[in-house]
Amino acid sequence: MSMTRNTLDLASLIKSIRQQKQKYHAKVLSQDAIYVGWLRTLDLEDLFSEDLWQIVLQFNLGAIGISINFDFPPIDVQPIDISFDVELPTVEEFLQGILLVITIHDLLKDYPWLGSLEDYITTNIEEPYSLEMLKSMCKKGYYGYSRYLRAYYDPVLVRDFLRSFLIRLWAGRETLLTLKRDYEILADILGINKWVIRSIFDRLSLFNKAQYDTFILGYGVLGLSRLGKPLGDPVPAPSEVIFRNYDLQYTRAGITTLDHVQFGFILGMTPLGYGFLCPPRSIYKKPPVKLPSPYPEFAVHKGSPPVREFVERKVLRTLFQFRYLPLAFANYNTSEEQMDYHKSERTDQWASLQMLRYAIEKLVDPVIRQYESNPVKIRAYKSAALHLINLKAKRHVWGFEAFYKMSENQLKEYWIRHWVQQGLKPEVLEAIYERVKLWLKPLRIEKLKLGLRVKQSRFSLARLLS
Protein backbone atom coordinates (compact mmCIF):
# COMPACT_ATOMS: atom_id res chain seq x y z
CA MET A 1 0.00 0.00 0.00
CA SER A 2 1.48 3.39 -0.92
CA MET A 3 1.20 6.56 1.09
CA THR A 4 -0.75 9.44 -0.43
CA ARG A 5 -0.31 13.05 0.43
CA ASN A 6 -3.32 13.40 2.74
CA THR A 7 -3.86 9.89 4.09
CA LEU A 8 -1.94 7.92 6.67
CA ASP A 9 -0.58 4.52 5.60
CA LEU A 10 -0.95 2.89 9.00
CA ALA A 11 0.56 -0.47 8.01
CA SER A 12 3.76 1.10 6.67
CA LEU A 13 4.02 3.38 9.70
CA ILE A 14 3.64 0.48 12.16
CA LYS A 15 6.28 -1.52 10.28
CA SER A 16 8.67 1.45 10.34
CA ILE A 17 8.10 2.06 14.06
CA ARG A 18 8.70 -1.63 14.82
CA GLN A 19 12.05 -1.50 13.03
CA GLN A 20 13.00 1.71 14.81
CA LYS A 21 12.05 0.20 18.18
CA GLN A 22 14.34 -2.75 17.56
CA LYS A 23 17.25 -0.45 16.61
CA TYR A 24 16.66 1.85 19.59
CA HIS A 25 16.59 -1.08 21.99
CA ALA A 26 19.76 -2.59 20.50
CA LYS A 27 21.67 0.70 20.71
CA VAL A 28 20.52 1.94 24.13
CA LEU A 29 18.66 -0.57 26.29
CA SER A 30 20.08 -4.02 25.57
CA GLN A 31 22.76 -5.68 27.71
CA ASP A 32 25.25 -5.38 24.84
CA ALA A 33 24.46 -1.66 24.51
CA ILE A 34 25.14 -1.07 28.22
CA TYR A 35 28.46 -2.93 28.06
CA VAL A 36 29.62 -1.26 24.84
CA GLY A 37 28.53 2.12 26.21
CA TRP A 38 30.63 1.56 29.33
CA LEU A 39 33.67 0.73 27.18
CA ARG A 40 33.09 3.94 25.20
CA THR A 41 33.08 6.00 28.41
CA LEU A 42 36.54 4.60 29.18
CA ASP A 43 37.71 5.59 25.70
CA LEU A 44 36.25 9.11 25.92
CA GLU A 45 36.99 9.93 29.55
CA ASP A 46 40.10 12.03 28.84
CA LEU A 47 38.40 13.99 26.06
CA PHE A 48 35.30 14.46 28.21
CA SER A 49 37.46 15.75 31.07
CA GLU A 50 39.09 18.35 28.83
CA ASP A 51 35.73 19.63 27.56
CA LEU A 52 34.19 19.51 31.03
CA TRP A 53 36.80 21.78 32.59
CA GLN A 54 36.24 24.26 29.78
CA ILE A 55 32.43 24.24 29.83
CA VAL A 56 31.79 24.15 33.58
CA LEU A 57 34.27 26.94 34.30
CA GLN A 58 32.91 29.08 31.49
CA PHE A 59 29.20 28.78 32.17
CA ASN A 60 29.26 28.67 35.97
CA LEU A 61 31.71 31.52 36.51
CA GLY A 62 30.07 33.46 33.68
CA ALA A 63 26.64 32.97 35.25
CA ILE A 64 27.97 34.27 38.58
CA GLY A 65 29.18 37.40 36.81
CA ILE A 66 25.65 37.94 35.44
CA SER A 67 24.17 37.37 38.91
CA ILE A 68 26.40 40.10 40.36
CA ASN A 69 25.53 42.59 37.63
CA PHE A 70 21.77 41.91 37.83
CA ASP A 71 21.32 41.24 41.55
CA PHE A 72 20.32 37.56 41.40
CA PRO A 73 21.32 35.03 44.05
CA PRO A 74 23.93 32.89 42.23
CA ILE A 75 21.96 29.69 42.84
CA ASP A 76 19.09 31.17 40.78
CA VAL A 77 21.19 31.65 37.65
CA GLN A 78 21.34 28.53 35.53
CA PRO A 79 23.38 26.42 34.96
CA ILE A 80 24.82 26.92 38.47
CA ASP A 81 22.07 24.87 40.13
CA ILE A 82 22.48 21.86 37.80
CA SER A 83 24.20 19.17 39.84
CA PHE A 84 23.22 15.56 40.49
CA ASP A 85 23.73 12.79 43.02
CA VAL A 86 23.85 9.17 41.87
CA GLU A 87 23.04 6.31 44.25
CA LEU A 88 22.60 2.55 43.88
CA PRO A 89 18.98 1.35 44.09
CA THR A 90 17.43 -0.73 46.83
CA VAL A 91 16.60 -4.36 46.10
CA GLU A 92 12.95 -3.48 45.47
CA GLU A 93 13.96 -0.68 43.09
CA PHE A 94 16.43 -2.90 41.25
CA LEU A 95 13.73 -5.54 40.70
CA GLN A 96 11.72 -2.84 38.91
CA GLY A 97 14.60 -2.12 36.55
CA ILE A 98 15.86 0.98 38.38
CA LEU A 99 19.59 0.74 37.80
CA LEU A 100 20.48 4.14 39.29
CA VAL A 101 18.68 6.62 41.53
CA ILE A 102 19.47 10.11 40.23
CA THR A 103 18.50 13.13 42.31
CA ILE A 104 19.21 16.85 42.22
CA HIS A 105 22.17 17.71 44.47
CA ASP A 106 21.35 20.46 46.98
CA LEU A 107 24.31 22.79 46.51
CA LEU A 108 23.08 25.13 49.24
CA LYS A 109 23.91 22.51 51.88
CA ASP A 110 27.56 22.59 50.82
CA TYR A 111 27.75 26.24 49.77
CA PRO A 112 25.08 28.27 51.60
CA TRP A 113 26.61 31.50 50.30
CA LEU A 114 25.27 30.64 46.81
CA GLY A 115 21.77 31.46 48.10
CA SER A 116 22.47 35.14 48.67
CA LEU A 117 24.40 37.62 46.57
CA GLU A 118 25.49 39.49 49.69
CA ASP A 119 26.82 36.26 51.21
CA TYR A 120 28.63 35.41 47.97
CA ILE A 121 30.39 38.78 47.90
CA THR A 122 31.39 38.79 51.57
CA THR A 123 32.58 35.15 51.36
CA ASN A 124 34.61 35.51 48.17
CA ILE A 125 35.64 39.16 47.79
CA GLU A 126 38.29 40.89 49.89
CA GLU A 127 37.55 43.90 52.04
CA PRO A 128 37.21 46.82 51.48
CA TYR A 129 36.16 45.91 47.92
CA SER A 130 33.29 43.70 49.11
CA LEU A 131 31.85 46.55 51.19
CA GLU A 132 32.11 48.98 48.30
CA MET A 133 30.45 46.51 45.91
CA LEU A 134 27.52 45.95 48.27
CA LYS A 135 27.15 49.69 48.77
CA SER A 136 27.19 50.63 45.08
CA MET A 137 25.14 47.75 43.62
CA CYS A 138 21.86 48.67 41.97
CA LYS A 139 19.45 46.31 43.74
CA LYS A 140 16.01 45.02 42.90
CA GLY A 141 13.51 47.62 44.04
CA TYR A 142 10.55 47.46 46.40
CA TYR A 143 7.87 50.13 46.11
CA GLY A 144 7.69 52.43 49.13
CA TYR A 145 11.09 51.30 50.39
CA SER A 146 13.83 51.58 47.74
CA ARG A 147 15.45 54.88 46.81
CA TYR A 148 14.90 56.38 43.36
CA LEU A 149 17.78 55.69 40.93
CA ARG A 150 19.27 53.19 43.41
CA ALA A 151 17.05 50.25 42.40
CA TYR A 152 15.43 48.66 39.36
CA TYR A 153 12.07 47.02 38.81
CA ASP A 154 11.68 44.03 36.53
CA PRO A 155 8.74 41.73 35.69
CA VAL A 156 9.13 38.12 36.79
CA LEU A 157 9.16 36.91 33.19
CA VAL A 158 12.02 39.23 32.23
CA ARG A 159 13.97 38.14 35.30
CA ASP A 160 13.52 34.47 34.38
CA PHE A 161 14.81 35.04 30.85
CA LEU A 162 17.84 36.97 32.12
CA ARG A 163 18.80 34.26 34.60
CA SER A 164 18.20 31.25 32.36
CA PHE A 165 17.28 31.39 28.70
CA LEU A 166 19.74 34.04 27.52
CA ILE A 167 22.59 31.88 28.81
CA ARG A 168 20.94 28.80 27.28
CA LEU A 169 20.82 30.57 23.92
CA TRP A 170 24.53 31.30 24.16
CA ALA A 171 25.30 27.65 24.96
CA GLY A 172 23.38 26.41 21.91
CA ARG A 173 24.31 29.20 19.50
CA GLU A 174 24.76 28.38 15.83
CA THR A 175 26.34 31.68 14.80
CA LEU A 176 26.72 34.99 16.61
CA LEU A 177 24.41 36.57 14.03
CA THR A 178 21.50 34.20 14.75
CA LEU A 179 22.18 34.56 18.49
CA LYS A 180 22.02 38.36 18.26
CA ARG A 181 18.76 38.19 16.32
CA ASP A 182 17.22 35.90 18.95
CA TYR A 183 18.34 38.32 21.68
CA GLU A 184 16.74 41.20 19.76
CA ILE A 185 13.47 39.28 19.32
CA LEU A 186 13.21 38.55 23.05
CA ALA A 187 14.14 42.12 23.97
CA ASP A 188 11.41 43.45 21.69
CA ILE A 189 8.70 41.02 22.86
CA LEU A 190 9.42 41.38 26.58
CA GLY A 191 10.36 45.06 26.57
CA ILE A 192 13.92 44.48 27.81
CA ASN A 193 16.24 47.46 27.56
CA LYS A 194 18.54 46.98 24.57
CA TRP A 195 21.58 47.97 26.64
CA VAL A 196 20.86 45.09 29.03
CA ILE A 197 20.86 42.64 26.11
CA ARG A 198 24.01 44.22 24.67
CA SER A 199 25.73 44.02 28.06
CA ILE A 200 24.99 40.30 28.46
CA PHE A 201 26.02 39.50 24.89
CA ASP A 202 29.33 41.37 25.16
CA ARG A 203 30.11 39.89 28.58
CA LEU A 204 29.49 36.31 27.47
CA SER A 205 31.45 36.84 24.25
CA LEU A 206 34.39 38.23 26.24
CA PHE A 207 34.13 35.41 28.77
CA ASN A 208 34.24 32.80 26.01
CA LYS A 209 37.29 34.24 24.23
CA ALA A 210 39.19 35.03 27.44
CA GLN A 211 39.47 31.32 28.21
CA TYR A 212 41.43 30.81 24.99
CA ASP A 213 43.33 34.07 24.52
CA THR A 214 44.97 34.36 27.95
CA PHE A 215 45.70 32.24 31.00
CA ILE A 216 43.79 33.56 34.04
CA LEU A 217 44.32 31.94 37.43
CA GLY A 218 41.08 30.30 38.52
CA TYR A 219 39.67 30.32 34.99
CA GLY A 220 42.36 29.20 32.54
CA VAL A 221 42.60 25.54 31.52
CA LEU A 222 46.01 23.90 31.11
CA GLY A 223 46.51 22.81 27.53
CA LEU A 224 43.71 25.07 26.29
CA SER A 225 44.48 28.61 27.48
CA ARG A 226 47.60 30.30 26.17
CA LEU A 227 49.80 33.01 27.65
CA GLY A 228 48.28 36.26 26.51
CA LYS A 229 49.86 39.06 24.57
CA PRO A 230 50.43 42.11 26.86
CA LEU A 231 48.26 45.15 26.21
CA GLY A 232 49.55 48.54 27.38
CA ASP A 233 52.03 49.58 30.06
CA PRO A 234 50.37 49.04 33.49
CA VAL A 235 51.96 46.54 35.85
CA PRO A 236 50.84 43.81 35.86
CA ALA A 237 50.25 44.33 32.13
CA PRO A 238 46.75 43.16 31.12
CA SER A 239 46.54 40.52 28.41
CA GLU A 240 44.83 41.31 25.14
CA VAL A 241 41.56 39.49 24.46
CA ILE A 242 39.99 39.96 21.02
CA PHE A 243 36.28 39.18 20.83
CA ARG A 244 33.21 40.07 18.76
CA ASN A 245 30.83 42.53 20.36
CA TYR A 246 27.08 42.99 19.95
CA ASP A 247 27.63 44.83 16.67
CA LEU A 248 29.56 41.73 15.49
CA GLN A 249 32.73 43.80 15.20
CA TYR A 250 36.06 42.65 16.57
CA THR A 251 37.16 44.59 19.62
CA ARG A 252 39.81 44.12 22.28
CA ALA A 253 39.93 44.32 26.06
CA GLY A 254 42.74 44.16 28.59
CA ILE A 255 42.19 41.36 31.10
CA THR A 256 44.35 40.37 34.08
CA THR A 257 42.16 38.49 36.56
CA LEU A 258 38.91 36.54 36.84
CA ASP A 259 36.97 39.40 38.42
CA HIS A 260 37.85 41.62 35.43
CA VAL A 261 36.12 39.15 33.11
CA GLN A 262 33.13 38.52 35.37
CA PHE A 263 32.08 42.00 36.43
CA GLY A 264 34.92 44.47 35.80
CA PHE A 265 34.15 47.78 34.11
CA ILE A 266 35.65 47.80 30.60
CA LEU A 267 35.73 51.15 28.82
CA GLY A 268 33.76 51.13 25.58
CA MET A 269 31.93 47.90 26.45
CA THR A 270 30.33 48.11 29.88
CA PRO A 271 27.26 50.37 30.35
CA LEU A 272 27.28 52.49 33.50
CA GLY A 273 25.81 50.51 36.39
CA TYR A 274 26.67 47.09 34.90
CA GLY A 275 30.26 46.72 36.08
CA PHE A 276 32.71 47.63 38.84
CA LEU A 277 36.04 49.42 38.68
CA CYS A 278 38.57 46.77 39.72
CA PRO A 279 42.25 47.17 40.64
CA PRO A 280 44.95 45.50 38.47
CA ARG A 281 45.25 42.60 40.92
CA SER A 282 42.49 40.14 41.81
CA ILE A 283 40.04 41.12 44.55
CA TYR A 284 39.03 37.51 45.23
CA LYS A 285 40.01 36.19 48.65
CA LYS A 286 42.92 33.80 48.98
CA PRO A 287 42.33 32.05 52.30
CA PRO A 288 45.39 30.62 54.09
CA VAL A 289 45.90 26.88 53.70
CA LYS A 290 48.19 24.87 56.00
CA LEU A 291 50.50 22.35 54.39
CA PRO A 292 51.40 19.15 56.26
CA SER A 293 54.87 18.56 57.68
CA PRO A 294 57.74 17.91 56.90
CA TYR A 295 57.63 21.33 55.20
CA PRO A 296 57.40 23.78 58.12
CA GLU A 297 58.89 26.59 56.07
CA PHE A 298 55.81 26.34 53.81
CA ALA A 299 53.34 25.92 56.64
CA VAL A 300 50.90 28.46 55.22
CA HIS A 301 50.26 29.53 51.63
CA LYS A 302 47.50 31.34 49.79
CA GLY A 303 44.71 29.05 48.61
CA SER A 304 41.89 29.46 46.09
CA PRO A 305 38.74 31.49 46.76
CA PRO A 306 35.67 29.47 47.83
CA VAL A 307 33.99 29.89 44.42
CA ARG A 308 36.96 28.20 42.75
CA GLU A 309 36.61 25.24 45.12
CA PHE A 310 32.88 25.07 44.31
CA VAL A 311 33.50 24.89 40.56
CA GLU A 312 36.34 22.38 40.95
CA ARG A 313 34.23 20.01 43.04
CA LYS A 314 31.38 20.32 40.54
CA VAL A 315 33.71 19.30 37.72
CA LEU A 316 35.13 16.37 39.70
CA ARG A 317 31.65 15.14 40.70
CA THR A 318 30.49 15.22 37.07
CA LEU A 319 33.67 13.50 35.88
CA PHE A 320 33.24 10.76 38.49
CA GLN A 321 29.65 10.20 37.32
CA PHE A 322 30.60 9.98 33.63
CA ARG A 323 30.97 6.18 33.76
CA TYR A 324 27.37 5.91 34.96
CA LEU A 325 26.05 7.28 31.64
CA PRO A 326 25.27 3.89 29.98
CA LEU A 327 23.26 2.85 33.05
CA ALA A 328 21.52 6.24 33.17
CA PHE A 329 20.47 5.91 29.53
CA ALA A 330 19.22 2.35 30.14
CA ASN A 331 17.47 3.12 33.44
CA TYR A 332 14.02 1.70 34.35
CA ASN A 333 14.84 -1.43 32.39
CA THR A 334 14.80 -4.94 33.95
CA SER A 335 17.15 -7.72 32.84
CA GLU A 336 14.24 -9.43 31.07
CA GLU A 337 13.48 -6.23 29.19
CA GLN A 338 17.15 -5.85 28.27
CA MET A 339 17.06 -9.19 26.49
CA ASP A 340 13.83 -8.75 24.49
CA TYR A 341 12.64 -5.44 23.05
CA HIS A 342 9.06 -6.78 22.81
CA LYS A 343 8.93 -6.78 26.64
CA SER A 344 10.64 -3.42 27.13
CA GLU A 345 8.36 -0.70 28.47
CA ARG A 346 11.05 1.91 27.84
CA THR A 347 11.06 0.93 24.16
CA ASP A 348 7.27 1.26 24.02
CA GLN A 349 7.54 4.66 25.68
CA TRP A 350 10.04 5.81 23.05
CA ALA A 351 7.78 4.48 20.27
CA SER A 352 4.80 6.37 21.72
CA LEU A 353 6.79 9.59 21.65
CA GLN A 354 7.75 8.88 18.04
CA MET A 355 4.10 8.24 17.13
CA LEU A 356 3.21 11.59 18.72
CA ARG A 357 5.90 13.26 16.63
CA TYR A 358 4.59 11.63 13.42
CA ALA A 359 1.04 12.67 14.31
CA ILE A 360 2.13 16.31 14.62
CA GLU A 361 4.02 16.16 11.34
CA LYS A 362 1.05 14.55 9.60
CA LEU A 363 -1.25 17.23 11.01
CA VAL A 364 0.75 20.07 9.43
CA ASP A 365 1.89 18.28 6.26
CA PRO A 366 -1.08 19.25 4.02
CA VAL A 367 -0.80 22.88 5.15
CA ILE A 368 2.92 23.02 4.33
CA ARG A 369 2.46 21.42 0.90
CA GLN A 370 0.04 24.17 -0.11
CA TYR A 371 3.04 26.53 -0.07
CA GLU A 372 6.14 24.33 -0.52
CA SER A 373 7.29 21.43 -2.67
CA ASN A 374 11.00 21.49 -1.73
CA PRO A 375 11.64 18.46 0.58
CA VAL A 376 14.29 20.38 2.56
CA LYS A 377 11.89 23.25 3.23
CA ILE A 378 9.05 20.85 4.09
CA ARG A 379 11.32 19.21 6.68
CA ALA A 380 12.23 22.62 8.11
CA TYR A 381 8.57 23.59 8.55
CA LYS A 382 7.84 20.27 10.27
CA SER A 383 10.77 20.91 12.62
CA ALA A 384 9.29 24.33 13.36
CA ALA A 385 5.95 22.70 14.26
CA LEU A 386 7.68 20.31 16.65
CA HIS A 387 9.60 23.25 18.15
CA LEU A 388 6.30 25.02 18.86
CA ILE A 389 5.13 22.02 20.90
CA ASN A 390 8.45 21.49 22.66
CA LEU A 391 8.91 25.07 23.92
CA LYS A 392 6.45 24.31 26.72
CA ALA A 393 7.06 20.56 26.96
CA LYS A 394 10.73 20.23 28.00
CA ARG A 395 11.66 17.80 30.79
CA HIS A 396 15.46 17.69 30.89
CA VAL A 397 16.90 20.76 29.13
CA TRP A 398 17.71 23.68 31.41
CA GLY A 399 16.90 27.23 30.40
CA PHE A 400 13.33 26.79 29.12
CA GLU A 401 11.34 27.46 32.32
CA ALA A 402 10.53 31.04 31.35
CA PHE A 403 8.54 29.85 28.32
CA TYR A 404 6.03 28.26 30.68
CA LYS A 405 5.25 31.75 32.02
CA MET A 406 4.87 33.40 28.60
CA SER A 407 1.42 34.06 27.23
CA GLU A 408 0.49 32.10 24.12
CA ASN A 409 0.62 35.30 22.04
CA GLN A 410 4.16 36.08 23.24
CA LEU A 411 5.22 32.51 22.56
CA LYS A 412 3.69 32.62 19.08
CA GLU A 413 5.45 35.89 18.23
CA TYR A 414 8.81 34.59 19.40
CA TRP A 415 8.32 31.30 17.52
CA ILE A 416 7.40 32.96 14.22
CA ARG A 417 10.17 35.54 14.34
CA HIS A 418 12.73 32.92 15.35
CA TRP A 419 11.94 30.73 12.33
CA VAL A 420 11.62 33.66 9.94
CA GLN A 421 15.24 34.49 10.66
CA GLN A 422 16.04 30.86 9.75
CA GLY A 423 14.63 31.54 6.27
CA LEU A 424 11.02 30.34 6.62
CA LYS A 425 8.00 32.35 5.44
CA PRO A 426 5.78 34.03 8.06
CA GLU A 427 2.55 33.26 6.19
CA VAL A 428 3.35 29.52 6.19
CA LEU A 429 4.20 29.63 9.90
CA GLU A 430 0.91 31.45 10.59
CA ALA A 431 -0.97 28.73 8.70
CA ILE A 432 0.83 26.00 10.69
CA TYR A 433 -0.03 27.73 13.96
CA GLU A 434 -3.72 28.01 12.99
CA ARG A 435 -3.70 24.31 12.14
CA VAL A 436 -2.30 23.15 15.50
CA LYS A 437 -3.45 25.83 17.96
CA LEU A 438 -6.45 23.81 19.20
CA TRP A 439 -4.13 20.86 19.87
CA LEU A 440 -1.21 22.71 21.50
CA LYS A 441 -2.17 22.20 25.14
CA PRO A 442 -3.23 18.52 24.92
CA LEU A 443 -0.17 17.66 22.79
CA ARG A 444 2.19 19.26 25.30
CA ILE A 445 0.49 17.54 28.23
CA GLU A 446 0.61 14.19 26.46
CA LYS A 447 4.30 14.59 25.62
CA LEU A 448 5.21 15.36 29.24
CA LYS A 449 3.06 12.47 30.55
CA LEU A 450 4.63 10.00 28.13
CA GLY A 451 8.13 11.10 29.07
CA LEU A 452 7.54 10.53 32.79
CA ARG A 453 5.33 7.43 32.59
CA VAL A 454 7.87 4.64 33.05
CA LYS A 455 9.88 6.41 35.74
CA GLN A 456 6.81 7.15 37.84
CA SER A 457 5.35 3.65 37.50
CA ARG A 458 8.63 1.91 38.43
CA PHE A 459 9.18 3.97 41.58
CA SER A 460 5.53 3.49 42.56
CA LEU A 461 5.82 -0.30 42.20
CA ALA A 462 9.08 -0.31 44.18
CA ARG A 463 7.41 1.57 47.04
CA LEU A 464 4.54 -0.96 47.08
CA LEU A 465 7.04 -3.85 47.40
CA SER A 466 9.11 -2.23 50.13
PyMOL commands that set and color helices and strands:
alter all, ss='L'
color gray80, all
select helices_A, chain A and resi 10-29+31-70+74-76+91-95+107-110+112-115+117-124+129-136+156-171+176-190+194-213+258-263+296-298+306-329+335-339+341-343+345-369+375-390+401-405+408-420+426-465
alter helices_A, ss='H'
color red, helices_A
select strands_A, chain A and resi 84-87+101-104+139-140+151-152+239-244+250-255+288-290+300-302
alter strands_A, ss='S'
color yellow, strands_A
deselect
rebuild
show_as cartoon
